[in-house]
Amino acid sequence: MRDNRWSMTPFGKSPKLKNPIFIEGLPGIGNVGKVAVDFLIDELNAKKLYEISSYTFPHSVFVNEDNLVELPIVEMFYKKGNGKRDLLLLGGDVQPIDEISSYEFSENILDMVQKFHCREIITLGGIGLPDIPRKPKVYCTGNSKKIIDRYKSDLVSNNLYGVVGPIVGVSGLLLGLASRRHMEAISFLAETYGHPMYLGIKGAKEILKILDKQLNLRLDINKLDKEIKDIEDELMKKTEQLSEVTKAIALKKLQKKIGRDIEYIG
């Protein structure tokens, strides 16, 4: 699928998936969702399904280790569940940050996952705090009480009201837009330090524990500790290179509309 704003390039033959669960983790506060999904993609050896690029992504390129430039992309992967439910995983370098593009992107993603008869969505992100949390708490919210009850456990709290303001970005829009399509959706948000250069690996680890238990993924989550240095190096380089101008403009626009600060951007 391609128009003047979006390019969604398929990779290989389209698989037949069994009642898949879709998990999204794009850059946001602390890159919590991105760290978690990138770990899932590597640990589960997921296969690339789509590569997505767009003129609506931040107007920047990354300089790689070969001193060559790369456009920012978002990628979708899949993993067969060996008789259990399959997974669709969305990760990437960036996400759209203006209102219209975020809606368009989210609708396109929902179109895509519905082609695989996906009825359940999980989005991942961070809650920015003024200080570094020693043991990050994980909260959840969703578009139905049914899915929240299904995922409730001693590892996650559903008392999110008053903890954050609006969930801005793809992680939030997917929840709301999924309701219109009669798809169940839940978001797991982990506490992290709200500094733009901080990497919320501890929060990502707490979310991965929940996903591992609920979805029986059999992850070796301790590997995340071993990979921290490589993850930090890669993400921090991209974070330093990526322009913050468009994000700041988007936040200022929203702050003017609602009249207060934003604690979270998906």
C-alpha positions as CSV (number, residue, x, y, z in Angstrom):
1,M,0.0,0.0,0.0
2,R,1.3,3.4,-0.9
3,D,0.1,7.0,-1.3
4,N,1.8,10.3,-1.2
5,R,2.4,10.1,2.5
6,W,3.0,6.4,3.4
7,S,5.0,3.5,2.0
8,M,4.3,0.1,3.5
9,T,6.6,-2.5,1.8
10,P,5.8,-6.2,2.4
11,F,8.7,-8.7,3.0
12,G,8.2,-12.3,1.7
13,K,5.0,-14.2,1.5
14,S,2.2,-13.2,3.7
15,P,1.8,-15.8,6.5
16,K,-1.4,-17.4,7.9
17,L,-1.5,-16.4,11.5
18,K,-3.5,-18.1,14.3
19,N,-5.6,-15.6,16.3
20,P,-2.7,-13.2,16.6
21,I,-2.0,-10.7,19.4
22,F,-0.6,-7.4,18.2
23,I,2.0,-5.7,20.4
24,E,3.2,-2.1,19.7
25,G,6.3,-0.4,21.1
26,L,7.5,2.8,19.4
27,P,9.8,5.5,20.8
28,G,8.3,7.6,23.6
29,I,9.1,8.5,27.2
30,G,12.3,6.6,28.2
31,N,11.9,4.5,25.0
32,V,10.3,1.9,27.3
33,G,8.0,0.4,24.7
34,K,10.7,0.4,22.0
35,V,13.2,-1.4,24.3
36,A,10.6,-4.0,25.2
37,V,9.5,-4.7,21.7
38,D,13.0,-4.8,20.2
39,F,13.9,-7.3,22.9
40,L,10.9,-9.5,21.9
41,I,11.8,-9.3,18.2
42,D,15.3,-10.5,18.9
43,E,14.6,-13.0,21.6
44,L,11.7,-14.6,19.7
45,N,13.6,-14.5,16.4
46,A,10.6,-12.8,14.8
47,K,10.4,-12.5,11.0
48,K,10.0,-9.1,9.2
49,L,6.6,-8.6,7.6
50,Y,6.4,-4.9,6.7
51,E,8.7,-1.9,6.5
52,I,7.0,1.4,6.8
53,S,8.3,4.8,5.9
54,S,6.5,8.2,5.6
55,Y,6.9,11.8,4.8
56,T,5.2,12.4,8.1
57,F,8.1,11.0,10.2
58,P,10.5,13.5,11.7
59,H,12.6,15.3,9.1
60,S,15.9,13.7,10.0
61,V,18.2,10.9,9.0
62,F,20.5,8.8,11.1
63,V,24.2,8.3,10.6
64,N,25.1,4.6,10.9
65,E,28.4,2.9,11.8
66,D,29.5,3.0,8.1
67,N,29.1,6.8,8.2
68,L,26.1,6.6,5.8
69,V,22.7,8.0,6.3
70,E,19.5,6.1,6.9
71,L,15.9,7.3,6.8
72,P,13.8,6.5,9.9
73,I,11.6,3.5,9.5
74,V,9.0,1.5,11.4
75,E,8.8,-2.3,11.0
76,M,6.3,-5.0,11.7
77,F,7.3,-8.6,12.5
78,Y,5.5,-11.8,13.2
79,K,6.2,-14.9,15.3
80,K,4.4,-18.2,15.1
81,G,3.2,-19.5,18.5
82,N,3.9,-23.3,17.9
83,G,0.2,-24.2,18.2
84,K,-0.6,-21.2,20.5
85,R,-1.6,-17.7,19.6
86,D,0.7,-16.0,17.1
87,L,2.2,-12.5,17.6
88,L,2.5,-9.4,15.5
89,L,5.1,-6.9,16.7
90,L,5.6,-3.3,15.7
91,G,8.8,-1.4,16.5
92,G,10.9,1.2,14.9
93,D,13.0,4.4,15.0
94,V,10.2,7.0,15.3
95,Q,6.5,7.6,15.2
96,P,4.4,10.3,13.6
97,I,4.0,13.3,16.0
98,D,1.4,15.6,14.5
99,E,-2.2,14.9,15.2
100,I,-3.5,14.0,11.7
101,S,-0.5,11.8,10.8
102,S,-0.8,9.9,14.1
103,Y,-4.4,9.2,13.3
104,E,-3.6,8.1,9.8
105,F,-0.7,5.9,10.9
106,S,-2.8,4.2,13.6
107,E,-5.7,3.6,11.2
108,N,-3.3,2.1,8.6
109,I,-1.8,-0.2,11.3
110,L,-5.2,-1.4,12.4
111,D,-6.1,-2.1,8.8
112,M,-3.0,-4.1,8.5
113,V,-3.5,-6.2,11.6
114,Q,-7.2,-6.8,10.8
115,K,-6.1,-8.5,7.6
116,F,-4.6,-11.2,9.8
117,H,-7.8,-11.4,11.9
118,C,-6.2,-9.8,14.9
119,R,-8.7,-8.9,17.7
120,E,-6.4,-8.1,20.6
121,I,-4.0,-5.2,20.9
122,I,-1.3,-4.4,23.4
123,T,0.6,-1.1,23.4
124,L,3.6,-0.3,25.6
125,G,5.0,2.9,26.9
126,G,6.4,4.9,29.8
127,I,5.2,7.3,32.5
128,G,7.7,10.1,33.0
129,L,8.6,10.9,36.6
130,P,10.8,13.7,38.0
131,D,13.2,11.2,39.6
132,I,14.6,7.8,38.6
133,P,12.3,5.1,40.2
134,R,14.2,2.4,42.1
135,K,11.6,-0.3,41.2
136,P,9.3,1.0,38.4
137,K,5.6,0.3,38.8
138,V,3.6,-0.8,35.8
139,Y,0.0,0.4,35.2
140,C,-2.5,-0.7,32.7
141,T,-5.5,0.9,31.0
142,G,-7.7,-0.3,28.1
143,N,-10.8,0.1,26.0
144,S,-12.8,-2.5,28.0
145,K,-13.0,-3.8,31.5
146,K,-13.0,-7.3,30.1
147,I,-9.4,-7.1,28.8
148,I,-8.2,-5.3,31.9
149,D,-9.6,-8.0,34.1
150,R,-7.9,-10.6,31.9
151,Y,-4.5,-9.1,32.3
152,K,-4.7,-7.9,36.0
153,S,-2.1,-9.5,38.3
154,D,0.1,-8.7,41.2
155,L,2.6,-7.3,38.7
156,V,0.4,-4.5,37.3
157,S,-2.1,-2.0,38.7
158,N,-5.2,-0.7,36.8
159,N,-5.5,2.3,39.1
160,L,-4.2,4.7,36.4
161,Y,-6.7,7.5,36.8
162,G,-5.0,10.6,38.1
163,V,-1.5,9.1,37.6
164,V,-1.1,10.4,34.0
165,G,-2.7,12.9,31.7
166,P,-3.8,12.0,28.2
167,I,-1.8,9.2,26.5
168,V,-0.5,11.1,23.4
169,G,0.7,9.3,20.3
170,V,0.2,5.9,18.7
171,S,0.2,4.0,22.0
172,G,-2.9,5.9,23.0
173,L,-4.7,6.2,19.7
174,L,-4.5,2.5,19.0
175,L,-6.6,1.9,22.1
176,G,-9.3,4.4,21.2
177,L,-9.5,3.6,17.5
178,A,-9.6,-0.1,18.2
179,S,-12.9,0.4,20.0
180,R,-14.6,1.6,16.8
181,R,-13.5,-1.7,15.2
182,H,-14.7,-3.9,18.1
183,M,-11.2,-4.9,18.9
184,E,-10.0,-5.2,22.5
185,A,-6.9,-3.2,23.4
186,I,-4.8,-2.7,26.6
187,S,-1.7,-0.6,27.3
188,F,1.0,-1.3,29.8
189,L,2.8,1.8,31.0
190,A,5.9,1.6,33.2
191,E,7.3,4.3,35.4
192,T,10.6,5.8,34.2
193,Y,12.6,9.0,34.5
194,G,11.2,11.7,32.4
195,H,14.5,13.1,31.0
196,P,14.7,12.9,27.2
197,M,18.2,11.2,27.4
198,Y,17.2,8.6,29.9
199,L,16.7,5.0,28.8
200,G,14.0,3.2,30.8
201,I,15.3,-0.3,30.6
202,K,14.2,-1.2,34.1
203,G,10.6,-0.2,33.2
204,A,10.8,-2.3,30.0
205,K,12.0,-5.2,32.0
206,E,9.0,-5.0,34.3
207,I,6.7,-4.9,31.3
208,L,8.4,-7.9,29.8
209,K,7.8,-9.9,33.0
210,I,4.1,-9.3,32.6
211,L,4.0,-10.2,29.0
212,D,6.1,-13.3,29.6
213,K,3.7,-14.5,32.4
214,Q,0.5,-13.6,30.6
215,L,1.4,-14.9,27.1
216,N,3.7,-17.8,28.2
217,L,6.5,-16.6,26.0
218,R,9.3,-18.3,27.9
219,L,11.6,-15.3,27.7
220,D,15.1,-15.2,29.2
221,I,14.6,-11.7,30.5
222,N,18.0,-11.7,32.2
223,K,19.5,-11.3,28.7
224,L,18.2,-7.8,28.8
225,D,20.7,-6.9,31.5
226,K,23.6,-8.4,29.4
227,E,22.5,-6.4,26.4
228,I,22.0,-3.1,28.1
229,K,25.3,-1.6,27.0
230,D,24.6,-2.4,23.3
231,I,21.0,-1.1,23.5
232,E,22.1,2.1,25.3
233,D,24.7,2.8,22.7
234,E,22.4,2.3,19.7
235,L,19.4,4.2,21.1
236,M,21.3,7.0,22.6
237,K,23.1,7.7,19.3
238,K,19.8,7.9,17.5
239,T,18.2,9.9,20.3
240,E,21.0,12.4,20.0
241,Q,20.7,12.6,16.3
242,L,16.9,12.9,16.1
243,S,15.5,16.4,16.0
244,E,13.3,17.2,19.0
245,V,11.8,20.3,17.3
246,T,8.7,18.6,15.9
247,K,8.0,16.8,19.1
248,A,8.2,20.0,21.1
249,I,5.8,21.7,18.7
250,A,3.3,18.9,19.0
251,L,3.4,19.0,22.8
252,K,3.1,22.7,22.9
253,K,0.0,22.6,20.6
254,L,-1.6,20.0,22.9
255,Q,-0.7,21.8,26.1
256,K,-2.4,24.9,24.8
257,K,-5.5,22.9,24.0
258,I,-5.9,21.2,27.3
259,G,-4.3,23.9,29.4
260,R,-1.7,21.8,31.3
261,D,1.5,19.8,31.1
262,I,1.6,16.4,29.4
263,E,3.2,13.7,31.4
264,Y,3.2,11.0,28.7
265,I,3.6,10.8,25.0
266,G,3.1,7.3,23.5
